[in-house]
């Protein structure tokens, strides 16, 4: 071997400690297709205008269904168009009516009830509001949020129920139910007499006898004793029991049924014969 030649086995390894590394950072790893698809699935997508409209319509439909069910089976609102129930209810009052108690078993003497006309009790109803406002009122009433049909109903206090014998022997005297005189001064209008017309009626089963608290200004059962039902009203006509005044706000509060007035009245008219 010549002097210029070196043995490769004797070559010392290159010292790299002084080599300057590249200043450029390494390239990041590229995401796989699977990772890209996962990121796209997780990213929120912008809602379209029609999706918003669809969601709004669903909310409206659900609200209408709930309101309609409430109106049909739970509660309704009515306004008071006349003074026949003063001072308990005044003209313009808005009241809530429970639809859970329209049956003979749940009605009690003293309850204030809303009922449909049994025939000939109502005069001609007032003209309906027309135009857009009238349509809106009708729609709200249909779903149970309005009271534009209140003129089609009456509101009175139940004085006697099916099987009761109710009598007014003379104008100005107390009414008797099953032979017991009832003291109505806690709810009738100041200065009004309990009885402004005489009557003597046996209330049929599944019927009721109703009167306004403002006795001198109420076309109630006592006003219709010459009718076929002698002034009684079928319980099936009852829409529900009025239990709360909601408007005007200063009159907000419960409607007292004054059940205690009838505590001494026997359940049936059999007591009359004793």
C-alpha positions as CSV (number, residue, x, y, z in Angstrom):
1,X,0.0,0.0,0.0
2,X,1.4,3.4,-0.9
3,X,1.9,6.3,1.5
4,X,-0.8,8.4,-0.2
5,X,-3.3,5.7,0.3
6,X,-5.1,5.3,3.7
7,X,-6.7,2.4,5.2
8,X,-10.5,3.1,5.3
9,X,-10.6,1.2,8.5
10,X,-8.3,3.8,10.1
11,X,-10.4,6.9,9.1
12,X,-11.6,8.8,12.2
13,X,-15.4,9.6,12.3
14,X,-16.4,13.1,11.2
15,X,-17.0,15.5,14.2
16,X,-20.4,17.0,13.6
17,X,-20.7,19.0,16.8
18,X,-19.9,22.2,15.0
19,X,-22.4,21.7,12.2
20,X,-25.1,24.4,12.1
21,X,-28.6,22.8,11.9
22,X,-31.2,24.2,9.4
23,X,-33.3,27.1,10.8
24,X,-36.5,25.9,8.9
25,X,-38.9,23.9,11.2
26,X,-39.9,20.5,10.0
27,X,-43.1,20.3,8.0
28,X,-46.2,19.3,10.0
29,X,-47.8,16.0,9.4
30,X,-50.7,16.2,7.0
31,X,-54.1,15.0,8.4
32,X,-55.5,11.9,6.9
33,X,-58.8,11.8,5.0
34,X,-60.5,10.1,7.9
35,X,-59.4,12.9,10.3
36,X,-60.6,15.6,7.8
37,X,-64.0,14.0,7.6
38,X,-64.2,13.8,11.5
39,X,-63.3,17.5,11.7
40,X,-66.0,18.4,9.2
41,X,-68.6,16.4,11.1
42,X,-67.8,18.2,14.4
43,X,-67.7,21.7,12.9
44,X,-71.1,23.5,13.4
45,X,-72.8,24.2,10.1
46,X,-74.5,27.5,9.6
47,X,-78.3,27.3,9.8
48,X,-80.2,28.2,6.7
49,X,-83.1,30.6,6.6
50,X,-85.6,27.9,5.8
51,X,-84.4,25.8,8.7
52,X,-85.2,28.7,11.0
53,X,-88.6,29.1,9.4
54,X,-89.3,25.4,9.8
55,X,-88.3,25.4,13.5
56,X,-90.5,28.5,14.1
57,X,-93.5,26.8,12.5
58,X,-93.0,23.7,14.6
59,X,-93.0,25.9,17.8
60,X,-96.2,27.7,16.7
61,X,-98.0,24.4,15.9
62,X,-97.1,22.9,19.2
63,X,-98.2,26.1,21.1
64,X,-101.5,26.1,19.2
65,X,-102.1,22.4,20.1
66,X,-101.3,22.9,23.7
67,X,-103.6,26.0,23.9
68,X,-106.4,24.2,22.2
69,X,-106.1,21.2,24.6
70,X,-106.1,23.6,27.5
71,X,-109.2,25.3,26.2
72,X,-111.0,22.1,25.6
73,X,-110.2,20.3,28.9
74,X,-108.6,22.6,31.5
75,X,-109.2,26.3,31.4
76,X,-110.8,29.1,29.4
77,X,-110.9,32.9,29.6
78,X,-114.1,35.0,29.4
79,X,-115.0,38.6,29.8
80,X,-118.0,39.9,31.7
81,X,-120.3,41.9,29.4
82,X,-123.0,42.9,31.8
83,X,-123.6,43.9,35.4
84,X,-125.8,40.9,36.4
85,X,-123.2,39.5,38.7
86,X,-122.2,42.7,40.5
87,X,-120.5,43.2,42.9
88,X,-118.8,39.7,42.5
89,X,-118.0,40.4,38.8
90,X,-118.1,43.8,37.2
91,X,-118.5,44.8,33.5
92,X,-115.2,44.3,31.7
93,X,-113.7,41.8,34.1
94,X,-111.7,38.9,32.6
95,X,-112.2,35.6,34.4
96,X,-110.6,32.2,34.2
97,X,-113.0,29.3,34.0
98,X,-112.0,25.8,35.0
99,X,-113.3,23.1,32.7
100,X,-112.5,20.4,35.2
101,X,-115.8,20.8,37.1
102,X,-118.7,20.8,34.7
103,X,-120.3,17.6,35.9
104,X,-123.2,17.1,38.4
105,X,-120.9,15.5,40.9
106,X,-118.5,18.4,41.0
107,X,-120.9,21.3,41.0
108,X,-121.9,22.8,44.3
109,X,-124.4,25.3,45.4
110,X,-122.7,28.7,45.3
111,X,-120.4,28.0,42.4
112,X,-120.2,30.8,39.8
113,X,-120.6,29.1,36.4
114,X,-120.4,30.0,32.8
115,X,-122.9,28.2,30.6
116,X,-124.4,28.3,27.1
117,X,-127.9,29.7,26.5
118,X,-130.5,27.0,27.3
119,X,-132.8,28.8,24.9
120,X,-134.1,32.3,24.7
121,X,-132.0,33.8,27.5
122,X,-129.7,35.9,25.4
123,X,-130.7,38.9,23.3
124,X,-129.2,39.4,19.9
125,X,-125.4,39.2,20.2
126,X,-123.4,42.4,19.4
127,X,-121.8,42.7,15.9
128,X,-118.5,41.0,15.5
129,X,-115.3,43.0,14.9
130,X,-114.3,42.8,11.2
131,X,-111.0,43.0,9.3
132,X,-107.6,41.9,10.5
133,X,-108.4,42.6,14.1
134,X,-111.6,40.5,14.0
135,X,-109.7,37.6,12.4
136,X,-107.0,37.8,15.0
137,X,-109.5,37.9,17.9
138,X,-111.3,34.8,16.4
139,X,-108.0,33.0,16.0
140,X,-107.0,33.7,19.6
141,X,-110.5,32.6,20.9
142,X,-110.2,29.4,18.9
143,X,-107.0,28.4,20.6
144,X,-108.2,29.5,24.0
145,X,-106.2,32.7,24.4
146,X,-109.1,35.1,23.5
147,X,-112.6,35.8,24.7
148,X,-114.4,37.3,21.7
149,X,-117.2,34.7,22.0
150,X,-118.1,35.7,25.6
151,X,-121.4,37.2,24.4
152,X,-122.5,33.7,23.5
153,X,-122.5,32.6,27.1
154,X,-124.0,33.5,30.5
155,X,-122.5,33.7,34.0
156,X,-124.5,33.1,37.1
157,X,-124.4,31.6,40.6
158,X,-125.7,28.1,41.3
159,X,-128.4,28.3,43.9
160,X,-130.0,24.8,43.6
161,X,-129.1,21.5,42.0
162,X,-131.0,18.5,40.6
163,X,-133.6,17.2,43.1
164,X,-133.7,20.5,45.1
165,X,-136.9,22.3,45.8
166,X,-136.4,26.1,45.6
167,X,-139.1,28.6,46.6
168,X,-139.6,32.3,46.8
169,X,-142.9,32.8,48.6
170,X,-143.0,36.5,48.4
171,X,-141.0,39.3,46.8
172,X,-138.3,40.6,49.2
173,X,-138.2,37.5,51.3
174,X,-135.3,35.0,51.6
175,X,-135.2,32.1,49.2
176,X,-135.6,28.6,50.6
177,X,-133.8,25.6,49.3
178,X,-135.3,22.2,50.5
179,X,-137.2,24.1,53.2
180,X,-134.1,26.0,54.6
181,X,-133.9,29.8,54.2
182,X,-130.5,30.9,52.9
183,X,-128.8,34.2,53.9
184,X,-127.3,35.6,50.7
185,X,-126.2,39.0,52.1
186,X,-122.6,38.0,51.7
187,X,-122.7,38.2,47.9
188,X,-125.8,39.9,46.5
189,X,-125.6,43.5,45.5
190,X,-126.0,46.1,48.3
191,X,-129.6,47.1,48.6
192,X,-130.9,44.2,46.5
193,X,-133.6,41.9,47.7
194,X,-132.9,38.1,47.5
195,X,-136.1,37.5,45.7
196,X,-137.6,39.9,43.1
197,X,-140.1,37.4,41.6
198,X,-142.0,34.6,43.2
199,X,-141.5,31.0,42.1
200,X,-141.8,27.4,43.4
201,X,-139.7,24.9,41.3
202,X,-138.6,21.4,41.7
203,X,-135.2,21.2,39.9
204,X,-135.0,18.2,37.6
205,X,-132.1,15.8,37.9
206,X,-128.9,16.9,36.0
207,X,-130.1,20.5,36.0
208,X,-129.5,23.6,38.1
209,X,-131.2,26.8,39.2
210,X,-129.0,29.9,38.7
211,X,-129.3,33.5,39.7
212,X,-127.3,36.7,39.3
213,X,-125.8,38.4,42.4
214,X,-127.3,41.7,41.2
215,X,-130.9,40.4,41.6
216,X,-132.6,43.5,40.2
217,X,-130.6,43.4,37.0
218,X,-130.3,39.7,36.1
219,X,-132.3,37.7,33.6
220,X,-131.7,34.5,35.5
221,X,-133.7,31.4,36.3
222,X,-136.4,33.4,38.1
223,X,-137.0,35.4,35.0
224,X,-137.7,32.2,32.9
225,X,-140.1,30.2,35.0
226,X,-142.7,30.3,32.2
227,X,-140.2,28.5,29.9
228,X,-140.5,24.7,29.3
229,X,-137.8,24.0,31.9
230,X,-139.3,26.5,34.4
231,X,-136.0,28.4,34.5
232,X,-133.7,25.5,35.1
233,X,-130.6,24.9,33.1
234,X,-129.2,21.5,32.0
235,X,-125.8,20.8,33.6
236,X,-124.6,19.7,30.2
237,X,-124.7,23.4,29.2
238,X,-122.1,24.3,31.7
239,X,-118.7,25.4,30.2
240,X,-117.0,25.5,33.6
241,X,-116.6,27.2,37.0
242,X,-115.3,30.7,37.2
243,X,-112.6,30.8,39.8
244,X,-110.3,33.8,39.1
245,X,-110.5,37.4,38.0
246,X,-107.4,38.2,36.0
247,X,-108.1,41.7,34.7
248,X,-108.2,44.5,35.5
249,X,-105.1,44.0,37.6
250,X,-106.5,45.9,40.6
251,X,-109.3,43.3,40.8
252,X,-107.1,40.3,40.5
253,X,-108.2,37.6,42.8
254,X,-110.2,34.4,43.4
255,X,-114.0,34.3,43.0
256,X,-115.7,33.2,46.3
257,X,-118.3,30.5,45.9
258,X,-119.7,31.2,49.4
259,X,-120.4,27.5,50.0
260,X,-120.9,28.2,53.7
261,X,-124.2,29.9,52.9
262,X,-125.6,26.5,51.9
263,X,-124.1,24.4,54.7
264,X,-127.5,23.9,56.4
265,X,-129.3,22.9,53.2
266,X,-130.2,19.2,53.1
267,X,-129.0,17.2,50.1
268,X,-132.5,16.5,48.8
269,X,-135.9,18.1,48.9
270,X,-137.3,15.3,51.2
271,X,-136.8,17.7,54.2
272,X,-139.7,19.8,52.9
273,X,-142.1,17.1,54.1
274,X,-140.7,17.0,57.6
